[in-house]
Each structure stands twice: as C-alpha cells, then as structure tokens.
Amino acid sequence: MDNLYIYMLVALAVLAVADLVVGVSNDAVNFLNSAIGSKAVSFRTIIIVASLGVALGAMSSSGMMEVARKGIFNPGEFMFDEIMIVFMAVMITDILLLDFFNTLGLPTSTTVSIVFELLGASVCIAVLKIYADDSQTILNLGQYINNDKAIEIILGILLSVVIAFTVGAIIQFVSRLLLSFEFERKPAWYGALFSGMAVSSILYFILIKGVKNASFMSEDIKEFVATSPLELIVGSFIIFTVLSYLIIKFTKNNIYTIIIVIGTFALAVAFAGNDLVNFIGVPIAAYNAFTDWVASGQLATEYRMTSLADAVQTQPYLLLIAGLIMVATLWFSSKAKSVVKTSVDLSRQDNVKERFEPNYLSRSIVRLSMLASEGFNQLLPEKSKIYIDKQFEKPKVGAIKNEDLPAFDLVRAAVNLMVASVLISIATSMKLPLSTTYVTFMVAMGTSLADRAWGSESAVYRVAGVLNVIGGWFFTAFSAFVAAAIMAVILYYGRGYALSGLLVLAAVLLLKNYLSHRKSSKVKKEVDSLQKAESSSTQGVILESAGNISSVVKRGNKIYTTAINGLATQNHKLLKKNKKNINKLSTEIDDLRDNIFYFIKNLEEPSLSASNFYINVLGYLQDMAQSLEYISNVSYKHINNNHKKLKFSQIKELKEIDELMEKLFNDTKKAFDKNSFEDISLILNEKNQVLDMVKEKIQKQVERTRTEESSPKNTTLYFSLLLETKDLLKATMSLLEEYYDAHDSDIEPARLPDPDPDQNTDHEKLT
C-alpha cells in the first residue's frame, strides 16, 4: 500500500511541472498584454523584464497555499488516503482544464480553477463518506466543507468583473481627456504627474502584493507598508513626479515607456509570488501529508489529516526550480502567445480580423449602449462635445501596414497596468479573493471601450468576444467542480489501476492538444496562403498578386480533380476533406476583399487605376471560389446521401473535362510563377476548346435523359457539375484577360516603402 502513495507523489511531482507550464501559458496574458499591445519596447526586452519579475516573485512567494491545505475543506475530517485522492483528482483535472483553455487561446483564472477543483473533489469524497456512515446525513456536509470561503470566492469573481471594467473605463476616459492621442506634445508636467501617480500605484502594488512576505524584507519595512499606506503613497508620488519631470526635461526619454516596463515587472512579480502556489501548492501539501502519515505509523485509512491545518513554509530550492520552469515557459510557449493575442485583439485600436462572431446578446448590449450614449450626449453642451471629440481624435499615420501598428498607444497601456495594480492592491489589503486574470483582462476591455476602440464596425464582435471569455470563466468554475468530482469517484473506487489509466489519458489528451495547436499554427504559415497586396501601382499589384493567382489555380485544380475523383470512387472521406479545403480558400479570398479599404487608402493619387484592377481581380477570384465550392458541396452531398452512383460514361466524360481543366490550370500556374504574362494569350486560346467540350457533354446528357437515364438525382448532379465548370472556366478566363490587358513590362512597378529594418518583428507574431 505504501508503494501506491509513493507512486501518487511521483505522479503529483510530474503533474506539478506540467501544471506550471500550462498555468504560465494561460496567466502570461496578465502581465504581457499591455507591453506587447503597445509595442513600447522590443518583444525580447518585454520577456526579459517579465522573466526577472517572475523569478523574483517565485523566490519571494508566500510559500504554501493555505487554500490547498484548509481553505476549502476541513482537513481534520479526512483520512490520509482520502486526502491523497482529493489532491490527485485536483491536479489531473487542473492540467487538462488549463491546457484546454490554452489551446482555445482563452484566458482563464488558475486561482478559480484550483479552488473549484478542490471544492468538487472534497465535496465528492465527503458525500461518499456520509453515505458510507449510517449515522450521518447530507446535512453533515457543512462540517467537511468551508462554505463561507466558497461563497466569498464566487462573489469575488462577480465583483472583480464589474468593478475592473468600470474603473478601467472611467480612468482611461479621464486620462485621454487630459492627454489626448498626441500626449507627447503636451507640457512636461502633464507626463510627470501621470507618471508619478502610475509609478506610485505600481510600487505600492509590488510591496503589498508582490514581495510582502519575502524573506529579504525586514520586519520594519513590512510594518511600515502595512500600517502607513497613505504616507508611503504620498511620499512616493512626490518623489516619482519630480524624478519623472527631470527625466522628461533633461533626458528626452519617453516616460510612458518607463511606466510600462515597471508595470510589466510589477505584475510579473505579483503573478509568480501569488499564483505560483496554484500550481505547486497541492503537490507540496500532498508531500507534507505523506511525511506526517509515515511518521505517525498509523494506517492510511485511520490517520486524520489535522496536521494540514498548520502553516508550513515551502523550501526555497523548490521555489527556485518552479521559478526557472515558469521563466522557460515564458520564452518558449506558443500557447502563451495565442492567449495574449486574444486579449490584445479584443482591445485593438484599429480594425483586425475578428475572431468572434456576434450574437443576440452582444447586438443587444451594443444597441442599448449606443442609445444610452446618444442620450448622454444630448445633456452635454455643444462646446463640451467638440472638446471631447477633439481629444479623442486619432492622429493620421502614413502608409504603414496595419499589422505594423501597435494595438493601442502608450497611454492606454500605462493605464491598464496602473489600474490593475491599484485594484489588486486594494483587494489584497482588504483580503478579498480577486483573480488577477479577471482584473487585468476586464481593465483592458474597459479602457478599450472608453478609448473608442470599439467602433460601430467592431463593437458587436468585441463585445461577443468579451462575453465568450467571461462565459469561459464561469464554465471554468463549473467544469472544474464537476470534473474533479468525477476524477475523485474514479480514483476512490479504482485506486492504483484508475490512477494509471487517468495518467495515461491525461498524457494522450495533452499530446493531442499539443499536436492540434502545432498543426493550426503551421496552417497560418502555409506556403500557398494568400497575401494582401501592398503596392501602390497597377504594375506593382500585378507582380505582387501573381503568387496569389498561382496559389488559387493550384489549389483550385486540386479541389476540382478531388471532387471528380471522389464521385468516381464514392469516397466520402475524400470529399469531406475537399469541402474543408475550399472553405479555407474562400475564407482567404474574403480576407483579401476585407483588406480593400486599407489597400485603397495606401494608393498614390496617380495610381488609382490599381484599385480598379485589384477589385476586379478579387471579384474573379471570388467567382472561381464560389464555383469550386458549389462543385465540392454538391459532390459531397450526393455521396453523403447515398444516392445512385454516376454512370461509367458520365465519370469518363467528367475525367476528360478534368484533364483539359488540369492542363489549363497548370499552364496558368507556370505563367504566373515565372511572371510570364505575355504567355497568357496562349492560354486564352484554350478557352474555346474546353467550352466546346462542356457544351458537347451537356448535349450528350440531354440525349441520355430523354432515352436511358433513370435517376433524377444523377441528372441534376451531372448538369450542375457541367454548368458550374463552365462558370469556373469563364471566371478564370476573365481573370487572365484582366492581367493580359493591364500588364505593361515597360513600366517600373511602384511599391510602398519598406518598413524600418530595425523594427522588432517578434511583435507581429502576437499582434
């Protein structure tokens, strides 16, 4: 029996390492989104600063997480074997749940997940104990569980969402009203006052939240921080305001950048110092329970875990190891980047490809908000409205690619960090269980709303995104409770065999999610993916878009051939995959059409004809995609509904057309790969040959239908394929004619200026 618990401890140690990785991947959004979104400094600098903060926070961690030992359940009511089952169920559930959210790219709270997992597993074991004891009823559950703590945490979740969003919106509105978007042109004392307030708030945050329990903090400093917060804040405000003024006046450094760097460091310290225990608290509590049980000499089923009620400090070397794992995750985790991207995109100042689809609730919220805003505006004097609009007027930028711009400016990034720091500091001093994830995310959403980042064209998408994330938070609590309870039941009855099975299942699911995320990341970097045009002249667009045409005809050729082959062999799986391929191509072409606005904005005045050319090309590409999509869908539908197979003669005729289409597509691809636009005339000569063949096959099918055809479904499918092939051919030829007529090899193509070579490209991966 002893070997089972040693096995459990080893498993918990491995799970702790894995939990650190998935936990940091999720919580990195708390301290990275503002610095990355504003592009205040290079990505490498951001990670270095965050790594230092995480390392310091880990070493100054408060040690054992009390909630893992006695915060949710009363340990004296459980035996050692039951406690080990609770801890195992919690860790397996936690790692799978956090990895699931990371794969989706959604931020959630590691604190809430660990708390509700402890609650679910302990309630489950308590219920099993109650039903096994005839002298107890379900009313005795209260003696096992700390109900007050659970209610307090749930209220903390609800309050943190509302308060963080509201306060963030108000502070950002006032800050923008005073500083405007041209904050760098304001007098030096504007920035000095803002910096003094921000840095003072962040410093107090570091002291009260980050390193208050660090061993290197003397008792006098701890007492001063605890008993004289007002003196500390006022004194630091004066010092930092004067210091900031001197920096602005004499060094010409951007004070807002300094604020963002300090704020990033502060939140990283707080994250590691407080949330580290979410990942290693349970395994260490299990280790302490094991040592206490071994020393007692009692049976595992008879030893009460009253010792867990005592506070125990974590060994420094464990904190150091945990800190190093967290730092390594920051540098190498691609899932951390995807979680950060979700938060940054939802608060982006400019338009971006929206990830979330609007729903009824998001539309209703936006509609009501617009009505409320209009009503409020009517109460304001005309001069006030003009002044406010002027302060919120965004400066015009030159011909810069949309992805090269920061998601938001330095003022908003600084406000995000300052407000989050203050709110978490206040909550900590009042001993309220606020989640750092909830606070930082909702502050970012509130500031983006106040900064008019959610315009009429993006509001419904952004609100839908926020609702999805918030819904995910409550799903975290519910799923953590239920999943941990299920895990506890399985372990309670299955013991060692169940543990082995669950560990294998966890490993398989983690590997599957990793491979799935890796595959989806590679899809974004496919060679054949379509690229947006950036040139400012017709000839430049012709050369830039040649790769797109080559890609479309290559993929279109494959999609068309696959549809015919799938029908011939009645291959359901092949046709289903073909549908996914054409849907992806259609989506990419739609993205190019969505970029037309920015393309036209970047055009030079003498080169406006390029816009007509580009719009026509996109129209023909969309026509081609629609024809391919129809061919793919009707083919799949026919096989999926188990309709009668096409006749051999029909398949043979379709393959003849496919061979001609394949030759046409291949010739087109070669011409565009080599930019040999003069060769297009030769390809255009093939048009009549294919059209005549299609007309011939249509006539043959008409004759078959009148004499021998007995299947209405086959006739409909065959005519649909031929007619849509004709439309596909016409769209392709129109596209080629457009290029042939517009191309002039004597004209040097004009292009947009290349971006600054020193600009950090790592940001683009996230923003």
WOBEL-V347561 format. One record per residue. N is the residue number from 1. RES is the residue in one letter. SS is DSSP state (~ for helix, > for strand, _ for the rest). Layout:
BEGIN
n->(N,N)
res->(RES,RES)
ss->(SS,SS)
END
This chain:
BEGIN
n->(1,2,3,4,5,6,7,8,9,10,11,12,13,14,15,16,17,18,19,20,21,22,23,24,25,26,27,28,29,30,31,32,33,34,35,36,37,38,39,40,41,42,43,44,45,46,47,48,49,50,51,52,53,54,55,56,57,58,59,60,61,62,63,64,65,66,67,68,69,70,71,72,73,74,75,76,77,78,79,80,81,82,83,84,85,86,87,88,89,90,91,92,93,94,95,96,97,98,99,100,101,102,103,104,105,106,107,108,109,110,111,112,113,114,115,116,117,118,119,120,121,122,123,124,125,126,127,128,129,130,131,132,133,134,135,136,137,138,139,140,141,142,143,144,145,146,147,148,149,150,151,152,153,154,155,156,157,158,159,160,161,162,163,164,165,166,167,168,169,170,171,172,173,174,175,176,177,178,179,180,181,182,183,184,185,186,187,188,189,190,191,192,193,194,195,196,197,198,199,200,201,202,203,204,205,206,207,208,209,210,211,212,213,214,215,216,217,218,219,220,221,222,223,224,225,226,227,228,229,230,231,232,233,234,235,236,237,238,239,240,241,242,243,244,245,246,247,248,249,250,251,252,253,254,255,256,257,258,259,260,261,262,263,264,265,266,267,268,269,270,271,272,273,274,275,276,277,278,279,280,281,282,283,284,285,286,287,288,289,290,291,292,293,294,295,296,297,298,299,300,301,302,303,304,305,306,307,308,309,310,311,312,313,314,315,316,317,318,319,320,321,322,323,324,325,326,327,328,329,330,331,332,333,334,335,336,337,338,339,340,341,342,343,344,345,346,347,348,349,350,351,352,353,354,355,356,357,358,359,360,361,362,363,364,365,366,367,368,369,370,371,372,373,374,375,376,377,378,379,380,381,382,383,384,385,386,387,388,389,390,391,392,393,394,395,396,397,398,399,400,401,402,403,404,405,406,407,408,409,410,411,412,413,414,415,416,417,418,419,420,421,422,423,424,425,426,427,428,429,430,431,432,433,434,435,436,437,438,439,440,441,442,443,444,445,446,447,448,449,450,451,452,453,454,455,456,457,458,459,460,461,462,463,464,465,466,467,468,469,470,471,472,473,474,475,476,477,478,479,480,481,482,483,484,485,486,487,488,489,490,491,492,493,494,495,496,497,498,499,500,501,502,503,504,505,506,507,508,509,510,511,512,513,514,515,516,517,518,519,520,521,522,523,524,525,526,527,528,529,530,531,532,533,534,535,536,537,538,539,540,541,542,543,544,545,546,547,548,549,550,551,552,553,554,555,556,557,558,559,560,561,562,563,564,565,566,567,568,569,570,571,572,573,574,575,576,577,578,579,580,581,582,583,584,585,586,587,588,589,590,591,592,593,594,595,596,597,598,599,600,601,602,603,604,605,606,607,608,609,610,611,612,613,614,615,616,617,618,619,620,621,622,623,624,625,626,627,628,629,630,631,632,633,634,635,636,637,638,639,640,641,642,643,644,645,646,647,648,649,650,651,652,653,654,655,656,657,658,659,660,661,662,663,664,665,666,667,668,669,670,671,672,673,674,675,676,677,678,679,680,681,682,683,684,685,686,687,688,689,690,691,692,693,694,695,696,697,698,699,700,701,702,703,704,705,706,707,708,709,710,711,712,713,714,715,716,717,718,719,720,721,722,723,724,725,726,727,728,729,730,731,732,733,734,735,736,737,738,739,740,741,742,743,744,745,746,747,748,749,750,751,752,753,754,755,756,757,758,759,760,761,762,763,764,765,766,767)
res->(M,D,N,L,Y,I,Y,M,L,V,A,L,A,V,L,A,V,A,D,L,V,V,G,V,S,N,D,A,V,N,F,L,N,S,A,I,G,S,K,A,V,S,F,R,T,I,I,I,V,A,S,L,G,V,A,L,G,A,M,S,S,S,G,M,M,E,V,A,R,K,G,I,F,N,P,G,E,F,M,F,D,E,I,M,I,V,F,M,A,V,M,I,T,D,I,L,L,L,D,F,F,N,T,L,G,L,P,T,S,T,T,V,S,I,V,F,E,L,L,G,A,S,V,C,I,A,V,L,K,I,Y,A,D,D,S,Q,T,I,L,N,L,G,Q,Y,I,N,N,D,K,A,I,E,I,I,L,G,I,L,L,S,V,V,I,A,F,T,V,G,A,I,I,Q,F,V,S,R,L,L,L,S,F,E,F,E,R,K,P,A,W,Y,G,A,L,F,S,G,M,A,V,S,S,I,L,Y,F,I,L,I,K,G,V,K,N,A,S,F,M,S,E,D,I,K,E,F,V,A,T,S,P,L,E,L,I,V,G,S,F,I,I,F,T,V,L,S,Y,L,I,I,K,F,T,K,N,N,I,Y,T,I,I,I,V,I,G,T,F,A,L,A,V,A,F,A,G,N,D,L,V,N,F,I,G,V,P,I,A,A,Y,N,A,F,T,D,W,V,A,S,G,Q,L,A,T,E,Y,R,M,T,S,L,A,D,A,V,Q,T,Q,P,Y,L,L,L,I,A,G,L,I,M,V,A,T,L,W,F,S,S,K,A,K,S,V,V,K,T,S,V,D,L,S,R,Q,D,N,V,K,E,R,F,E,P,N,Y,L,S,R,S,I,V,R,L,S,M,L,A,S,E,G,F,N,Q,L,L,P,E,K,S,K,I,Y,I,D,K,Q,F,E,K,P,K,V,G,A,I,K,N,E,D,L,P,A,F,D,L,V,R,A,A,V,N,L,M,V,A,S,V,L,I,S,I,A,T,S,M,K,L,P,L,S,T,T,Y,V,T,F,M,V,A,M,G,T,S,L,A,D,R,A,W,G,S,E,S,A,V,Y,R,V,A,G,V,L,N,V,I,G,G,W,F,F,T,A,F,S,A,F,V,A,A,A,I,M,A,V,I,L,Y,Y,G,R,G,Y,A,L,S,G,L,L,V,L,A,A,V,L,L,L,K,N,Y,L,S,H,R,K,S,S,K,V,K,K,E,V,D,S,L,Q,K,A,E,S,S,S,T,Q,G,V,I,L,E,S,A,G,N,I,S,S,V,V,K,R,G,N,K,I,Y,T,T,A,I,N,G,L,A,T,Q,N,H,K,L,L,K,K,N,K,K,N,I,N,K,L,S,T,E,I,D,D,L,R,D,N,I,F,Y,F,I,K,N,L,E,E,P,S,L,S,A,S,N,F,Y,I,N,V,L,G,Y,L,Q,D,M,A,Q,S,L,E,Y,I,S,N,V,S,Y,K,H,I,N,N,N,H,K,K,L,K,F,S,Q,I,K,E,L,K,E,I,D,E,L,M,E,K,L,F,N,D,T,K,K,A,F,D,K,N,S,F,E,D,I,S,L,I,L,N,E,K,N,Q,V,L,D,M,V,K,E,K,I,Q,K,Q,V,E,R,T,R,T,E,E,S,S,P,K,N,T,T,L,Y,F,S,L,L,L,E,T,K,D,L,L,K,A,T,M,S,L,L,E,E,Y,Y,D,A,H,D,S,D,I,E,P,A,R,L,P,D,P,D,P,D,Q,N,T,D,H,E,K,L,T)
ss->(_,~,~,~,~,~,~,~,~,~,~,~,~,~,~,~,~,~,~,~,~,~,~,~,~,~,~,_,~,~,~,~,~,~,~,~,~,~,_,_,_,_,~,~,~,~,~,~,~,~,~,~,~,~,~,~,~,~,~,_,_,_,_,_,_,~,~,~,~,~,~,_,>,_,~,~,~,_,>,~,~,~,~,~,~,~,~,~,~,~,~,~,~,~,~,~,~,~,~,~,~,~,~,~,_,_,_,_,_,~,~,~,~,~,~,~,~,~,~,~,~,~,~,~,~,~,~,~,~,~,~,~,_,_,_,_,_,~,~,~,~,~,~,_,>,_,~,~,~,~,~,~,~,~,~,~,~,~,~,~,~,~,~,~,~,~,~,~,~,~,~,~,~,~,~,~,~,~,~,_,_,_,~,~,~,_,_,~,~,~,~,~,~,~,~,~,~,~,~,~,~,~,~,~,~,~,~,~,~,~,_,_,_,_,_,_,_,_,~,~,~,~,~,~,~,~,~,_,~,~,~,~,~,~,~,~,~,~,~,~,~,~,~,~,~,~,~,~,~,~,~,_,_,_,~,~,~,~,~,~,~,~,~,~,~,~,~,~,~,~,~,~,~,~,~,~,~,~,~,~,~,~,~,~,~,~,~,~,~,~,~,~,~,~,~,~,_,_,_,_,_,_,_,>,_,~,~,~,~,_,_,_,_,_,_,~,~,~,~,~,~,~,~,~,~,~,~,~,~,~,~,~,_,~,~,~,~,~,~,~,~,~,~,~,~,~,_,_,_,_,_,_,_,_,_,_,_,_,_,~,~,~,~,~,~,~,~,~,~,~,~,~,~,~,~,~,~,~,~,_,_,~,~,~,~,~,~,~,~,~,~,_,_,_,_,_,_,_,_,_,_,~,~,~,_,_,_,_,_,~,~,~,~,~,~,~,~,~,~,~,~,~,~,~,~,~,~,~,~,_,_,_,_,_,_,~,~,~,~,~,~,~,~,~,~,~,~,~,~,~,_,_,_,_,_,_,_,_,~,~,~,~,~,~,~,~,~,~,~,~,~,~,~,~,~,~,~,~,~,~,~,~,~,~,~,~,~,~,~,~,~,~,~,~,~,~,~,~,~,~,~,~,~,~,~,~,~,~,~,~,~,~,~,~,~,~,~,~,~,~,~,~,~,_,_,_,_,_,_,_,_,_,_,_,_,_,_,~,~,~,~,~,~,~,~,~,~,~,~,~,~,~,~,~,~,~,~,~,~,~,~,~,~,~,~,~,~,~,~,_,_,~,~,~,~,~,~,~,~,~,~,~,~,~,~,~,~,~,~,~,~,~,~,~,_,~,~,~,~,~,~,_,_,_,~,~,~,_,~,~,~,~,~,~,~,~,~,~,~,~,~,~,~,~,~,~,~,~,~,~,~,~,~,~,~,~,~,~,~,~,_,_,_,_,_,_,_,~,~,~,~,~,~,~,~,~,~,~,~,~,~,~,~,~,~,~,~,~,~,~,~,~,~,_,_,_,~,~,~,~,~,~,~,~,_,_,~,~,~,~,~,~,~,~,~,~,~,~,~,~,~,~,~,~,~,~,~,_,_,_,_,~,~,~,~,~,~,~,~,~,~,~,~,~,~,~,~,~,~,~,~,~,~,~,~,~,~,~,~,~,~,~,_,_,_,_,_,_,_,_,_,_,_,_,_,_,_,_,_,_,_,~,~,~,~,~,_)
END
